[in-house]
Amino acid sequence: MKNEHRQVVTSRAWEDIYAQYEPGVSPGIEYPTDTLVKYVSNLRKDDNSVSAYFDDEGKELSIKGNYTGNALEFGFGSVANLKMVREKGFSCYGLEVSQETVSRGSDVLLKENISDIKLQIWEPWKLPFKDRFFKLVYGLGCIYYNLELEKVIAEIHRVMDKDATFLFSFFSDKHGYMEKIDHVSGLIYRWSDDHFNPRLRGMYLRFPQSKLEVENLFDAFREVDVFTWETDQLPCFQSFWFVRGKK
């Protein structure tokens, strides 16, 4: 099976998942992701040292917002993150492989009288934006479902402006889901037919095996850093690698 067909299988699976969500809601998270909130809030803070990070006396709140420029979210699912990034001052765009998600997200924005977040359907891997258009690009729990990952990352680099920043998440090798993953061929993996989450069964994805592999995917960028987020709060152990950097 070629990657083109595998990509279609995975994209259609997301459409089916979102179509089964209860009516009248935007599928996915209800509130913005904590890691993203912290990342965006700290874009202006110097985190090269502990003392520099806390050197914000007299501007504790103002330093966390009032941004300008365009921001892009990959695989937004819910519009919760986009609404938060919009409140920070960015002009927001969202891409999804699921028309169901775009329709539901648009309905939510319409009900809340939000007209300046632009949602659109997307077929990997070419991005429908001009060069150097975004100051912030992010995607949580999604980018690894793009099987032509290197091409997508090259497109991300193309549409990012100079000094623009990015944040993406990947499953780490400690995540509980790794008990239910099958190697297909080369760099391609597949969620097994007995996966804990039945909605994910049969989906294809990319799975970098280490922090270094994640970092190397973004070697065209600068100041690339990979950090870990983990919790055992849920029945399945959660462990993610987040990669951030600048153009």
RAWO-V302768 format. One record per helix or strand. SS is the DSSP state (@ for helix, = for strand). FROM is the first residue (numbers start at 1). TO is the last residue. If there is no record, write none. Layout:
ss:SS from:FROM to:TO
ss:SS from:FROM to:TO
This chain:
ss:@ from:3 to:19
ss:@ from:34 to:41
ss:@ from:50 to:53
ss:@ from:62 to:64
ss:= from:70 to:74
ss:@ from:80 to:87
ss:= from:91 to:96
ss:@ from:99 to:111
ss:= from:117 to:121
ss:= from:134 to:139
ss:@ from:143 to:145
ss:@ from:149 to:159
ss:= from:160 to:171
ss:@ from:176 to:180
ss:= from:181 to:185
ss:= from:188 to:191
ss:@ from:198 to:200
ss:= from:204 to:206
ss:@ from:211 to:217
ss:= from:222 to:231
ss:= from:238 to:246
